[in-house]
Amino acid sequence: MPQQREYRERVYIRAEIIIKLAEYGPLTLTNLVSYCGLNLSKHKEILDEMETKGLIAKFFEKQGKKNIVKYKVTDKGMKFYELILKPYMEMFPFKGR
C-alpha cells in the first residue's frame, strides 16, 4: 500500500512563514522557502498573496553589485498570527510533521 503524504493546508503554511520570519528576521526567498519546507514553484503564490495583503513585506538589500530580495513579517502579519492563526492552530493542530 503506498504511503500517504500529509497535506498542509494553506493556513498552516501561512503561519509557518510568519513564524520563521519572526524567529529568524528578514530572509532571502531561498532561505524562507527552505526553512518552511516549501516548493517555490508551488507556493510562491502564497507569498505573493501575503505580501499583497500586507502580512509580509518584500524589500531589496544591496550585497556588492547585486540587489538581494528579502522578506520580513509586518506588524499586521504578527497581529494576524496572534489573533487568528495561533488560536486556529491551537484548536486544530497540524499532525503531519
N, C-alpha and C positions, 0 to 999 in steps of 0.2 A: 504494500500500500504506500503511495507516495506521501512524503512528509508535507503537511500543510503549513505554509508560511503565514505567520500572523501579520495582518494588515493593520497599519497605524492610520487611524482616522486623521483628517486634516487638523482637527482641534489639538491633538497631541503633538503634531508636527509644529504647529504654530507656537505652542507652549515651549517646546524644546528649543526652538530658535530664540525666543525671548530669554529663556533660562541661560543658554550658552552665551549670548551677548552680554547679559548681566554679569555672569560669572567671569568671563574672560576679557570683557571690554571690547572695543572695536576689533572686528575680524575681517580678514580678506574673504572673498566669496569662497575660495578653495578651502580655507580653514573652517569656515562656518558650515559648509556642506559636509565636510569630513567629520567634524565634531558632532554633528546632528545625525550622522548616518543617512544622509540623503543622496539622491541621484540628481545631479544638476539638471539634466535634460527633463526629468520628470517633475522636479519640484521648484524650478526657477519661477514658475507661475505663482506659487505661494509667496515667495519672497517679493515679487513684484507687487502682488496684491497687498501684502503687509506694508510695503513702502507707500503705495498709493493711499492707503488708509491712515498713514501716519504712525503706525506701530513701531516701525524701524526706519532708520534713515541711511541712505547711501551717500557716501562722500568720497572725495579723492584725496590721497595723500602722496606727496612728492617723495619718490625714492630715486635719487640720482636724476636721470633724464626721464624716468617713467612716472606716470601717474597711476598709483595703485588704487583700485576700487575697494573700499571697506564699508562695512555695515556696523551700525550701533543701534541699541534699543533707545527709544524715546521715552519721555515721561509718560506720554499717552500709552505707549506699549506696556510700561510697567504697571500703570493703573489698570489697564485691560487684563493683564495677567493676574494681578491681586484680586480684582473684583469678579472676574468671570472665569478665566482659565483654571486658576488654582482651586477654587471651590468645585468646579466641574471635575477636575482630576481627582480630588479627594473623594467625591461622591462616586465616580466611575473610574477607578484606577485602571491603567493600561497593564495588561498581564502578559504582553508579548515578549518583553526583554528580560 
